[in-house]
Amino acid sequence: MSFLSILFALLLEQARPLGQGNPVHLAVRNWVRWVVRSLDTGKPHHSWLAWWVAVVAPAVVACGVHWLLVWSLGWIAAAVWSTTILYATLGFRQFSHHFTVIRDALLAGEEDVARQQLALWMRMDVSALPRSQIVRHVIEHSVLSAHRHVFGVFAWYSLLAAMGLGPAGAVLYRIGEYFASYANRPNRPSITPLSDPLKAAADIAWHVMDWVPARITALGFAFVGSFEEAVDSWRQHEAQFPGDNDGVILAATAGAVNVKLGEPESPGAGQTPQPVHLRAVVGLVWRTVVMWMVFLALLSLARLLG
């Protein structure tokens, strides 16, 4: 059932992607903000309470609905529920628009358009970036977005679904990621600042949640890319920056497609990022998706035959 739910969710998301500001994502955003406003008192135990209420409670509800459907209407209704949850939490089209526009602009030689779109996507000043650094930022942001919107959801959904918890893993991972990004948003005069204990709790929880999925994604990139170079780059980065989840993914990507990521002065082998590497990264991501789907299909087949 996990394989079919993911397959249908991906197909549905490609055919009819959720738009920006859709009701589901707005509801999650409002929920997290309401919980933080209500429970962020600046005390560590209240910060962890806020995380549990904002992140874990919706996952418990998703699991409860799953089993209610199983008991009342059967597995088909539960599969439809899982597909619906995955459709809202999983997919490339939630972030790929900016990537496509920037790639097309770079290939057409319109670097100003590429800079404008990159600044809009990453919310940073990129006016002074040379062409190669524009490509580098696009690759890094795209790979991390693919991990958080696709492969991380794959990992958590598959793990908890195998334990009988339905789509709870997908909900837990995506809201956990949003909670961490919301807690670390830039301070603005018009927004009430969040407490340091809340930021610390969000960072710790997200780091723990993403530790295994990040390494699964890196391993997947190594399998479908240049394996030895990806593993070697991963090992070198882990030795210098232990526990850096995002860095592990980027290091594996750099080795898998032979491109230099990170700051220009940082050590490491690989070619200078060029627009041609964008196509290589797209291929790397899609091959990893195919590998995941084949793996889940084999697991489902083994379960049926067993």
SVG drawing of the C-alpha trace seen along z (x, -y; Angstrom):
<svg xmlns="http://www.w3.org/2000/svg" viewBox="-17 -47 58 63">
<polyline fill="none" stroke="black" stroke-width="0.4" points="0.0,0.0 2.9,-2.4 4.2,-2.0 0.8,-2.7 0.1,-5.6 3.4,-7.3 3.0,-6.5 -0.5,-8.0 0.6,-11.0 3.5,-11.7 1.4,-11.3 -1.3,-13.5 1.2,-16.1 2.7,-16.2 -0.7,-16.5 -2.3,-19.0 0.3,-20.5 -0.8,-22.5 -0.4,-26.2 1.4,-28.7 -0.7,-29.6 -3.0,-26.6 -5.4,-25.9 -3.4,-23.0 -0.1,-24.8 -1.9,-27.9 -3.6,-25.8 -0.2,-24.3 1.3,-27.7 -1.5,-29.2 -1.4,-26.1 2.3,-26.4 2.1,-30.1 -0.8,-29.8 0.9,-27.1 4.1,-29.2 2.2,-32.3 0.3,-30.4 3.1,-28.4 6.4,-30.2 7.0,-31.7 10.8,-31.6 11.2,-28.5 12.7,-25.3 10.0,-22.9 7.4,-25.2 9.4,-25.3 9.5,-21.5 5.7,-21.4 5.2,-23.8 7.1,-21.4 5.2,-18.4 1.8,-20.1 2.7,-21.7 4.5,-18.7 3.5,-15.5 -0.2,-16.2 -1.1,-16.5 0.9,-13.3 -1.1,-11.5 -4.3,-12.8 -3.2,-11.5 -2.5,-8.1 -5.8,-8.1 -7.8,-8.9 -5.9,-6.1 -6.9,-3.5 -10.4,-4.8 -10.8,-4.4 -9.2,-0.9 -11.7,0.3 -14.8,-1.4 -14.3,-1.4 -11.3,0.8 -7.8,0.6 -8.9,-1.1 -10.2,-4.1 -7.0,-4.2 -4.9,-4.1 -6.9,-7.1 -6.2,-8.9 -2.5,-8.2 -2.4,-9.3 -4.1,-12.6 -1.6,-13.3 1.3,-12.5 -0.1,-14.7 -0.1,-17.6 3.4,-16.9 5.3,-15.3 6.3,-16.5 8.7,-18.4 6.2,-20.9 6.2,-22.6 9.6,-24.1 10.6,-23.4 9.1,-26.5 12.0,-28.8 14.5,-26.2 13.0,-25.9 12.8,-29.7 16.4,-30.2 17.7,-27.3 16.0,-28.6 17.2,-32.1 20.8,-31.0 20.6,-28.9 19.3,-31.9 22.0,-34.1 19.6,-36.3 21.7,-36.5 19.7,-39.4 16.5,-37.4 18.2,-34.5 19.5,-36.7 16.0,-38.2 14.4,-34.7 17.2,-33.4 16.8,-36.4 13.0,-35.8 13.6,-32.0 16.3,-32.3 15.3,-35.7 18.9,-37.0 20.9,-39.6 22.5,-38.0 23.1,-41.1 26.9,-40.7 27.1,-36.9 29.0,-35.7 27.3,-33.2 29.0,-30.2 27.9,-31.1 24.3,-31.6 24.5,-28.0 26.0,-26.8 23.2,-28.4 20.6,-26.9 22.1,-23.4 22.4,-23.6 19.0,-25.0 17.4,-22.6 19.0,-19.5 18.1,-20.4 14.5,-21.2 14.3,-17.8 15.5,-16.2 13.0,-18.0 10.0,-17.7 10.6,-14.3 13.3,-12.0 12.9,-12.9 9.2,-12.4 9.8,-9.1 12.0,-7.9 9.7,-9.0 6.5,-7.9 8.0,-4.4 9.4,-3.8 6.2,-4.7 3.9,-3.1 5.8,0.1 5.1,-0.2 1.4,-0.5 1.2,-4.3 -0.1,-5.2 0.9,-8.6 2.0,-9.9 5.6,-10.0 5.0,-12.3 3.1,-14.8 5.7,-14.6 8.6,-15.3 7.0,-18.1 5.6,-20.0 8.9,-19.4 10.8,-21.0 8.4,-24.0 8.6,-24.4 12.4,-24.6 12.4,-27.1 9.7,-29.2 11.7,-29.3 14.8,-30.4 13.2,-33.0 14.9,-36.4 13.8,-38.9 11.6,-41.8 10.5,-44.8 6.9,-44.0 7.1,-40.4 7.4,-39.4 10.8,-37.6 10.8,-34.0 12.6,-32.9 16.1,-31.3 14.9,-28.1 12.2,-27.7 14.8,-28.1 17.1,-25.7 14.4,-23.1 13.4,-23.4 17.0,-23.0 17.7,-20.0 14.4,-18.3 15.0,-18.9 18.6,-17.8 17.6,-14.5 14.6,-14.0 16.7,-14.6 19.9,-12.8 18.9,-9.4 16.9,-10.7 19.8,-13.0 22.2,-10.1 19.7,-7.9 19.4,-10.7 23.2,-11.0 23.5,-7.3 20.9,-7.3 22.8,-10.0 26.0,-8.0 24.3,-4.8 22.8,-6.6 25.8,-8.9 29.5,-8.5 29.7,-6.2 33.3,-6.4 33.6,-10.2 30.3,-10.8 31.3,-8.6 34.8,-10.1 33.4,-13.7 30.8,-12.7 33.5,-11.2 35.8,-14.2 32.9,-16.6 31.8,-14.4 35.3,-14.4 35.5,-18.3 31.9,-19.0 30.5,-16.1 26.7,-16.0 26.0,-18.5 23.0,-17.0 22.6,-19.4 26.4,-19.4 26.3,-15.6 23.7,-15.8 25.6,-18.6 28.9,-16.8 27.4,-13.6 25.8,-15.6 29.2,-17.3 30.9,-14.0 28.1,-12.3 28.0,-14.9 31.7,-16.1 30.8,-19.7 32.3,-22.0 29.8,-23.2 30.2,-25.3 32.0,-28.7 34.5,-29.4 37.4,-29.4 36.4,-26.1 38.5,-23.0 37.3,-20.3 37.5,-18.8 35.1,-19.2 34.3,-21.4 33.2,-25.0 29.4,-25.0 28.0,-25.6 24.4,-25.5 25.1,-22.0 25.4,-20.8 21.8,-21.7 20.7,-19.0 23.0,-16.6 21.5,-17.3 17.9,-16.9 19.0,-13.5 20.5,-12.6 17.3,-13.4 15.0,-11.6 17.2,-8.5 17.1,-8.5 13.3,-8.7 13.2,-5.7 15.5,-3.8 13.2,-4.5 10.1,-3.4 11.8,-0.2 12.9,0.5 9.4,-0.1 7.8,2.0 10.1,4.9 9.3,4.6 5.6,4.6 6.0,7.6 8.0,9.5 5.3,8.7 2.6,10.0 4.5,13.2 5.4,13.7"/>
</svg>
